[in-house]
Amino acid sequence: MRRFLLYVILTVTTASCGEEARVLRVALPPGRIADFERVVVPQFEELTGVQVETVGMRSADQVARLRIERERPSVDVLWVDYGEAQLLARENLLAKLTVDEIPNLAEIRDEALSPLGIAPITFSSALGFLINTERLEVPPRSWAALWEPEYQNQLALFDFGSTLGPAFLVMAARLDGGSETDIESGFTRLAELADHAVVFQSSGPANNLMVAQGEAGVTFGLASQTLDLKANGAPVDWIVPAEGAIALPQGFQIAAHTREPDLARRFVDYALSIETQTRLAEELLLVVTNKNVTLSPETAALVPLNNIIYLDFVTIGAERGAWTDRFNREILTQ
């Protein structure tokens, strides 16, 4: 199957001297291009006179492309999943940054900083409960509550074809003191929960639709997805579990051999500023990482800045193959 890259060039006013504007090339998921163009790009172009060229590419494809083009990357900045960014950092394919280069690093929450010295988590989607308010008399208020008897045959869960499957496995392990590196209790708990599942599948939209149509009572979803379903008349709501929503972190990273290192650093610093982070939270409902961001009450209910759980997606990525084999053998065949 051929893959198509979506290239969108945003035109801006060139410098007053008539010289052509410098270009910064940013790779990002195709489904995020419209958001990026609306919320992030215009202000950066206005501030800098830089032309931003966006390249639509899935996170995994960005990783593959950067590995191929390691010495001469065709993009300067990547919007990439944070676990994959840590792998690229270990291959010396991403730029390491300092506070002197990126002053707004000093404003980022400690848990969002990379131990490898690359750019921090810029933002995360918050994974909570998407529930059907008509099917459930009492909605679950915690991850631990999913094991209670009233949720038998109520859960639309994820298999390990989705990142959410292994993420939930880790969350289950953590409930009993386990972790990404001590996963046994997670499998025990997941086996106990299997009879509560209406389905295990990979598709988030499919699980969301099951809940919206009343075929299941609960799935794991995002606030933005819940609002979209509500706008179409579905009886749904979104809940942040008591233990915290699971962060699905992403970030803007700089290619180690970018042709525009100064522009790329300026862009990352801009993305981490209070002003940009506030727009990302208020307009896109993303959990941002600048600790000085203050949200409106309406947005704060949907963006749990202080009730978010960061998982170790590097370990999850390394173990996912073995976990998938075990999940298919022990859970799906019950």
Buried (B, 14 or more C-beta within 10 A) or exposed (E): EEEEEEEBEBEBEEEEEEEEBBBBBBBBBBEBBEBBBEBBBEBBBEEBBBBBBBBBBBBEBBBEBBEEBBEEBBBBBBBBBBBBBBBBBEEEBBBBBEEEBBEBBEBBBEEBBBEBEBBBBBBBBBBBBBBBBEBBEEBBEBBBBBBEEEBEEBBBBBBBEBBBBBBBBBBBBBBEEBBBEEBEBBBBBBBEBBEBBBBBBBBBEEBBBBBBEBBBBBBBBBBBBBBBBBEEEBBBBBBBBEBBBBBBBBBBBBBBBBBBBEBBBBBBBBBBBBEBBBBBBBEBBBBBBBBEBEBEEEBBEBBBBEBBBBBBBBBBBBBBEEBBEBBBEBBEEE
